[in-house]
């Protein structure tokens, strides 16, 4: 590897999420701020499936009520 062309690597990079969760990782920046993390992202929390199902249920109820009139 060539010398003096690579950025400095920080092994103790503090990552702060919008939900308040913090954790330590490695990065080329000493501190990172992110909008979503694995604690609040719908895919990892399992809420994505319920949100999608909720929309289908509302759509079914709306269609059922319209047809029953």
VMD Tcl script that builds the backbone (N, CA, C; Angstrom):
set m [mol new atoms 207]
animate dup $m
set s [atomselect $m all]
$s set {name element resname resid chain x y z} {
  {N N UNK 1 A 0.831 -1.188 0.000}
  {CA C UNK 1 A 0.000 0.000 0.000}
  {C C UNK 1 A 0.874 1.249 0.000}
  {N N UNK 2 A 0.414 2.249 -0.706}
  {CA C UNK 2 A 1.142 3.511 -0.716}
  {C C UNK 2 A 0.922 4.237 0.607}
  {N N UNK 3 A 1.940 4.946 1.020}
  {CA C UNK 3 A 1.843 5.693 2.270}
  {C C UNK 3 A 1.260 7.080 2.015}
  {N N UNK 4 A 0.600 7.610 3.022}
  {CA C UNK 4 A 0.073 8.981 3.047}
  {C C UNK 4 A -1.035 9.254 2.024}
  {N N UNK 5 A -1.744 8.207 1.536}
  {CA C UNK 5 A -2.889 8.455 0.658}
  {C C UNK 5 A -4.192 7.958 1.279}
  {N N UNK 6 A -4.105 7.217 2.361}
  {CA C UNK 6 A -5.294 6.654 2.990}
  {C C UNK 6 A -5.760 7.550 4.136}
  {N N UNK 7 A -7.078 7.695 4.317}
  {CA C UNK 7 A -7.568 8.515 5.436}
  {C C UNK 7 A -7.316 7.821 6.770}
  {N N UNK 8 A -7.261 8.601 7.821}
  {CA C UNK 8 A -7.072 8.044 9.157}
  {C C UNK 8 A -8.302 7.230 9.542}
  {N N UNK 9 A -8.087 6.046 10.131}
  {CA C UNK 9 A -9.186 5.174 10.542}
  {C C UNK 9 A -9.336 5.251 12.052}
  {N N UNK 10 A -10.538 5.623 12.496}
  {CA C UNK 10 A -10.841 5.713 13.922}
  {C C UNK 10 A -11.526 4.421 14.350}
  {N N UNK 11 A -10.914 3.691 15.284}
  {CA C UNK 11 A -11.516 2.435 15.744}
  {C C UNK 11 A -12.626 2.688 16.752}
  {N N UNK 12 A -12.632 3.855 17.370}
  {CA C UNK 12 A -13.669 4.194 18.352}
  {C C UNK 12 A -14.527 5.340 17.839}
  {N N UNK 13 A -15.246 5.109 16.766}
  {CA C UNK 13 A -16.151 6.108 16.203}
  {C C UNK 13 A -17.493 6.004 16.921}
  {N N UNK 14 A -17.958 7.102 17.492}
  {CA C UNK 14 A -19.238 7.119 18.198}
  {C C UNK 14 A -20.336 7.452 17.203}
  {N N UNK 15 A -21.329 6.568 17.094}
  {CA C UNK 15 A -22.467 6.768 16.201}
  {C C UNK 15 A -23.684 7.108 17.055}
  {N N UNK 16 A -24.359 8.210 16.715}
  {CA C UNK 16 A -25.545 8.653 17.447}
  {C C UNK 16 A -26.728 8.656 16.491}
  {N N UNK 17 A -27.802 7.977 16.881}
  {CA C UNK 17 A -29.008 7.896 16.062}
  {C C UNK 17 A -30.002 8.984 16.478}
  {N N UNK 18 A -30.941 9.275 15.618}
  {CA C UNK 18 A -31.986 10.243 15.915}
  {C C UNK 18 A -32.893 9.803 17.052}
  {N N UNK 19 A -32.978 8.480 17.290}
  {CA C UNK 19 A -33.821 7.971 18.373}
  {C C UNK 19 A -33.123 8.041 19.727}
  {N N UNK 20 A -31.823 8.383 19.731}
  {CA C UNK 20 A -31.087 8.487 20.981}
  {C C UNK 20 A -30.147 7.323 21.226}
  {N N UNK 21 A -30.194 6.297 20.423}
  {CA C UNK 21 A -29.313 5.143 20.569}
  {C C UNK 21 A -27.903 5.532 20.154}
  {N N UNK 22 A -26.902 5.078 20.906}
  {CA C UNK 22 A -25.508 5.310 20.559}
  {C C UNK 22 A -24.758 3.993 20.593}
  {N N UNK 23 A -23.755 3.870 19.732}
  {CA C UNK 23 A -22.882 2.701 19.740}
  {C C UNK 23 A -21.538 3.082 19.144}
  {N N UNK 24 A -20.549 2.220 19.353}
  {CA C UNK 24 A -19.187 2.454 18.903}
  {C C UNK 24 A -18.875 1.515 17.742}
  {N N UNK 25 A -18.243 2.064 16.705}
  {CA C UNK 25 A -17.848 1.273 15.538}
  {C C UNK 25 A -16.575 1.878 14.964}
  {N N UNK 26 A -16.103 1.356 13.856}
  {CA C UNK 26 A -14.928 1.896 13.190}
  {C C UNK 26 A -15.324 2.697 11.965}
  {N N UNK 27 A -14.635 3.811 11.725}
  {CA C UNK 27 A -14.960 4.662 10.583}
  {C C UNK 27 A -13.787 5.586 10.284}
  {N N UNK 28 A -13.871 6.281 9.176}
  {CA C UNK 28 A -12.861 7.278 8.845}
  {C C UNK 28 A -13.207 8.638 9.437}
  {N N UNK 29 A -14.320 8.717 10.162}
  {CA C UNK 29 A -14.707 9.949 10.854}
  {C C UNK 29 A -14.792 9.646 12.351}
  {N N UNK 30 A -14.439 10.597 13.205}
  {CA C UNK 30 A -14.460 10.327 14.646}
  {C C UNK 30 A -15.860 10.247 15.243}
  {N N UNK 31 A -16.853 10.881 14.592}
  {CA C UNK 31 A -18.219 10.868 15.118}
  {C C UNK 31 A -19.202 10.912 13.960}
  {N N UNK 32 A -20.279 10.107 14.056}
  {CA C UNK 32 A -21.312 10.063 13.025}
  {C C UNK 32 A -22.678 10.278 13.650}
  {N N UNK 33 A -23.569 10.925 12.898}
  {CA C UNK 33 A -24.964 11.083 13.302}
  {C C UNK 33 A -25.826 10.505 12.186}
  {N N UNK 34 A -26.735 9.587 12.557}
  {CA C UNK 34 A -27.590 8.921 11.577}
  {C C UNK 34 A -29.052 9.142 11.932}
  {N N UNK 35 A -29.928 8.975 10.936}
  {CA C UNK 35 A -31.364 9.161 11.152}
  {C C UNK 35 A -32.013 7.914 11.731}
  {N N UNK 36 A -31.646 6.746 11.235}
  {CA C UNK 36 A -32.228 5.495 11.705}
  {C C UNK 36 A -31.114 4.495 12.000}
  {N N UNK 37 A -31.387 3.607 12.951}
  {CA C UNK 37 A -30.446 2.548 13.304}
  {C C UNK 37 A -31.220 1.244 13.429}
  {N N UNK 38 A -30.541 0.184 13.828}
  {CA C UNK 38 A -31.202 -1.118 13.939}
  {C C UNK 38 A -32.211 -1.162 15.087}
  {N N UNK 39 A -32.147 -0.219 16.015}
  {CA C UNK 39 A -33.104 -0.181 17.127}
  {C C UNK 39 A -34.418 0.479 16.743}
  {N N UNK 40 A -34.404 1.358 15.726}
  {CA C UNK 40 A -35.629 2.094 15.386}
  {C C UNK 40 A -36.086 1.878 13.946}
  {N N UNK 41 A -35.314 1.171 13.124}
  {CA C UNK 41 A -35.700 0.945 11.729}
  {C C UNK 41 A -36.830 -0.083 11.668}
  {N N UNK 42 A -37.896 0.166 10.911}
  {CA C UNK 42 A -39.044 -0.746 10.870}
  {C C UNK 42 A -38.687 -2.157 10.404}
  {N N UNK 43 A -37.735 -2.319 9.520}
  {CA C UNK 43 A -37.374 -3.655 9.039}
  {C C UNK 43 A -36.806 -4.507 10.165}
  {N N UNK 44 A -35.967 -3.922 11.018}
  {CA C UNK 44 A -35.330 -4.670 12.099}
  {C C UNK 44 A -36.216 -4.804 13.327}
  {N N UNK 45 A -37.148 -3.883 13.531}
  {CA C UNK 45 A -38.016 -3.965 14.703}
  {C C UNK 45 A -39.237 -4.834 14.452}
  {N N UNK 46 A -39.502 -5.199 13.188}
  {CA C UNK 46 A -40.643 -6.050 12.875}
  {C C UNK 46 A -41.931 -5.281 12.687}
  {N N UNK 47 A -41.905 -3.973 12.725}
  {CA C UNK 47 A -43.109 -3.177 12.576}
  {C C UNK 47 A -43.473 -2.947 11.120}
  {N N UNK 48 A -42.547 -3.217 10.213}
  {CA C UNK 48 A -42.816 -3.019 8.796}
  {C C UNK 48 A -43.936 -3.940 8.326}
  {N N UNK 49 A -43.908 -5.168 8.762}
  {CA C UNK 49 A -44.928 -6.130 8.362}
  {C C UNK 49 A -46.296 -5.723 8.901}
  {N N UNK 50 A -46.364 -5.271 10.151}
  {CA C UNK 50 A -47.657 -4.895 10.725}
  {C C UNK 50 A -48.204 -3.634 10.062}
  {N N UNK 51 A -47.325 -2.714 9.683}
  {CA C UNK 51 A -47.773 -1.500 9.007}
  {C C UNK 51 A -48.375 -1.861 7.652}
  {N N UNK 52 A -47.724 -2.761 6.921}
  {CA C UNK 52 A -48.232 -3.179 5.619}
  {C C UNK 52 A -49.566 -3.913 5.785}
  {N N UNK 53 A -49.668 -4.765 6.794}
  {CA C UNK 53 A -50.913 -5.491 7.036}
  {C C UNK 53 A -52.028 -4.526 7.444}
  {N N UNK 54 A -51.673 -3.539 8.234}
  {CA C UNK 54 A -52.663 -2.567 8.677}
  {C C UNK 54 A -53.274 -1.845 7.479}
  {N N UNK 55 A -52.462 -1.500 6.501}
  {CA C UNK 55 A -52.962 -0.832 5.308}
  {C C UNK 55 A -53.890 -1.724 4.511}
  {N N UNK 56 A -53.558 -3.017 4.418}
  {CA C UNK 56 A -54.413 -3.956 3.693}
  {C C UNK 56 A -55.736 -4.156 4.411}
  {N N UNK 57 A -55.701 -4.190 5.731}
  {CA C UNK 57 A -56.929 -4.363 6.517}
  {C C UNK 57 A -57.844 -3.161 6.328}
  {N N UNK 58 A -57.266 -1.947 6.387}
  {CA C UNK 58 A -58.075 -0.736 6.189}
  {C C UNK 58 A -58.659 -0.708 4.788}
  {N N UNK 59 A -57.873 -1.114 3.801}
  {CA C UNK 59 A -58.354 -1.149 2.427}
  {C C UNK 59 A -59.512 -2.147 2.293}
  {N N UNK 60 A -59.387 -3.311 2.936}
  {CA C UNK 60 A -60.447 -4.315 2.892}
  {C C UNK 60 A -61.709 -3.788 3.567}
  {N N UNK 61 A -61.555 -3.191 4.754}
  {CA C UNK 61 A -62.719 -2.664 5.477}
  {C C UNK 61 A -63.405 -1.554 4.687}
  {N N UNK 62 A -62.629 -0.699 4.055}
  {CA C UNK 62 A -63.198 0.376 3.269}
  {C C UNK 62 A -63.980 -0.196 2.087}
  {N N UNK 63 A -63.396 -1.142 1.418}
  {CA C UNK 63 A -64.080 -1.756 0.266}
  {C C UNK 63 A -65.319 -2.521 0.736}
  {N N UNK 64 A -65.234 -3.207 1.847}
  {CA C UNK 64 A -66.379 -3.969 2.358}
  {C C UNK 64 A -67.521 -3.040 2.729}
  {N N UNK 65 A -67.220 -1.931 3.410}
  {CA C UNK 65 A -68.266 -0.990 3.798}
  {C C UNK 65 A -68.900 -0.334 2.585}
  {N N UNK 66 A -68.148 -0.049 1.569}
  {CA C UNK 66 A -68.676 0.572 0.347}
  {C C UNK 66 A -69.603 -0.409 -0.368}
  {N N UNK 67 A -69.217 -1.661 -0.437}
  {CA C UNK 67 A -70.023 -2.657 -1.133}
  {C C UNK 67 A -71.298 -3.015 -0.380}
  {N N UNK 68 A -71.283 -2.916 0.947}
  {CA C UNK 68 A -72.442 -3.321 1.729}
  {C C UNK 68 A -73.553 -2.270 1.734}
  {N N UNK 69 A -73.301 -1.060 1.264}
  {CA C UNK 69 A -74.301 -0.001 1.269}
  {C C UNK 69 A -75.350 -0.188 0.224}
}
mol reanalyze $m
mol bondsrecalc $m
mol representation Tube
mol addrep $m
